[in-house]
């Protein structure tokens, strides 16, 4: 019985926005953990300036988010090549990077928070934008596929 529930929650194809948001909480959370972990490694272990560490963490989180979203959240195959799909995914993330970096800079540079604490806050601010932006692009691409 638990396997059936887990299958229904995480594996079974489901295009409802609620289910996709539920799944995105886990996929986005895992990608956020990769992002924050890479940021912490860069800034804490390697001593890299926090805004540069943010770029590295972002890149790692972007790849993790794309893969997890394709597997668990937005699972339909689209008619565009994977490279184009990744570029659209990245476009949403670039906007999120701007939000993330601005919040990180304000919290650390102006408020004086510890960079890792700032990063956690900054990453959380982009969550709704990331899901909404990806959902809108995904829906538009599916509509385009259905018209062809």
C-alpha positions as CSV (number, residue, x, y, z in Angstrom):
1,X,0.0,0.0,0.0
2,X,2.7,2.6,0.8
3,X,4.4,1.8,-2.5
4,X,1.2,2.5,-4.3
5,X,0.9,5.8,-2.6
6,X,4.5,6.8,-3.3
7,X,4.0,5.7,-6.9
8,X,1.0,7.9,-7.2
9,X,2.6,10.9,-5.5
10,X,6.0,10.8,-7.3
11,X,6.0,8.6,-10.4
12,X,2.5,8.3,-12.0
13,X,2.0,10.9,-14.8
14,X,-0.1,13.8,-13.5
15,X,-0.4,17.2,-15.1
16,X,-2.5,18.9,-12.4
17,X,-0.8,22.1,-11.1
18,X,-1.3,21.0,-7.5
19,X,0.5,17.7,-8.0
20,X,3.2,19.4,-10.0
21,X,3.7,22.0,-7.2
22,X,3.8,19.2,-4.6
23,X,6.5,17.4,-6.7
24,X,8.3,20.6,-7.3
25,X,8.6,21.2,-3.6
26,X,10.8,18.0,-3.5
27,X,12.6,18.5,-6.8
28,X,13.2,22.2,-6.1
29,X,14.2,21.4,-2.5
30,X,16.8,18.9,-3.6
31,X,18.1,21.3,-6.2
32,X,18.2,24.0,-3.6
33,X,20.2,21.7,-1.3
34,X,22.7,21.2,-4.2
35,X,22.8,24.9,-4.8
36,X,23.3,25.8,-1.2
37,X,25.8,23.0,-0.6
38,X,27.9,24.0,-3.6
39,X,27.7,27.7,-2.4
40,X,28.8,26.6,1.1
41,X,31.7,24.5,-0.3
42,X,32.9,27.4,-2.4
43,X,32.7,30.1,0.3
44,X,33.5,28.0,3.4
45,X,36.0,25.4,2.2
46,X,37.6,27.2,-0.7
47,X,37.3,30.8,0.6
48,X,35.7,32.1,-2.7
49,X,34.0,35.5,-2.6
50,X,30.3,34.9,-1.8
51,X,28.9,36.4,-5.0
52,X,31.2,34.2,-7.1
53,X,30.3,31.2,-5.0
54,X,26.7,32.0,-5.7
55,X,27.2,31.6,-9.4
56,X,28.8,28.2,-9.0
57,X,26.0,27.1,-6.6
58,X,23.4,28.4,-9.1
59,X,24.9,26.4,-12.0
60,X,25.0,23.2,-10.0
61,X,21.4,23.8,-8.8
62,X,20.2,24.6,-12.3
63,X,21.4,21.2,-13.6
64,X,19.9,19.3,-10.7
65,X,16.6,21.2,-11.0
66,X,16.3,20.5,-14.7
67,X,17.0,16.8,-14.3
68,X,14.7,16.4,-11.3
69,X,11.9,18.4,-13.0
70,X,12.1,16.3,-16.2
71,X,11.9,13.1,-14.1
72,X,9.3,14.0,-11.5
73,X,7.4,17.3,-12.3
74,X,7.0,18.2,-16.0
75,X,7.4,14.7,-17.4
76,X,5.8,15.0,-20.9
77,X,8.1,14.8,-23.9
78,X,8.0,18.1,-25.8
79,X,8.6,18.5,-29.5
80,X,11.6,20.8,-29.1
81,X,15.1,19.4,-28.7
82,X,16.4,18.8,-25.2
83,X,19.0,21.5,-25.6
84,X,16.2,24.0,-26.4
85,X,14.2,22.8,-23.4
86,X,17.2,23.2,-21.2
87,X,17.7,26.7,-22.5
88,X,14.1,27.7,-21.7
89,X,14.6,26.1,-18.2
90,X,17.8,28.2,-17.9
91,X,16.0,31.4,-19.0
92,X,13.6,31.1,-16.0
93,X,16.6,30.4,-13.8
94,X,18.5,33.4,-15.0
95,X,15.8,35.6,-13.7
96,X,15.9,33.7,-10.5
97,X,19.6,34.1,-10.3
98,X,19.1,37.9,-10.5
99,X,16.6,37.7,-7.6
100,X,18.8,35.3,-5.6
101,X,21.9,37.4,-6.1
102,X,20.2,40.7,-5.2
103,X,18.7,39.2,-2.0
104,X,22.1,37.6,-1.1
105,X,23.9,40.9,-1.7
106,X,21.4,42.9,0.3
107,X,21.4,40.5,3.2
108,X,25.1,40.0,3.3
109,X,26.4,43.3,2.0
110,X,24.0,45.8,3.6
111,X,22.3,44.0,6.5
112,X,25.5,42.2,7.5
113,X,24.1,38.7,7.7
114,X,26.4,35.6,7.5
115,X,26.6,34.6,3.8
116,X,25.3,31.1,4.3
117,X,22.2,32.4,6.1
118,X,21.7,35.0,3.4
119,X,22.0,32.3,0.7
120,X,19.2,30.2,2.4
121,X,16.9,33.3,2.4
122,X,17.9,34.2,-1.2
123,X,17.2,30.7,-2.5
124,X,13.8,30.6,-0.8
125,X,12.8,33.9,-2.5
126,X,13.1,32.4,-6.0
127,X,11.0,29.3,-5.3
128,X,7.6,30.5,-6.5
129,X,9.1,32.3,-9.5
130,X,10.9,29.2,-10.5
131,X,7.8,27.0,-10.4
132,X,5.5,29.6,-12.0
133,X,7.9,30.4,-14.8
134,X,8.6,26.8,-15.6
135,X,4.9,25.9,-15.5
136,X,4.0,28.8,-17.8
137,X,6.7,27.8,-20.3
138,X,5.8,24.1,-20.1
139,X,2.1,24.8,-20.7
140,X,2.8,27.0,-23.7
141,X,5.0,24.4,-25.2
142,X,2.4,21.7,-24.6
143,X,-0.3,23.9,-26.2
144,X,2.0,24.4,-29.2
145,X,2.6,20.7,-29.5
146,X,-1.1,20.0,-29.3
147,X,-1.8,22.4,-32.2
148,X,0.6,20.7,-34.5
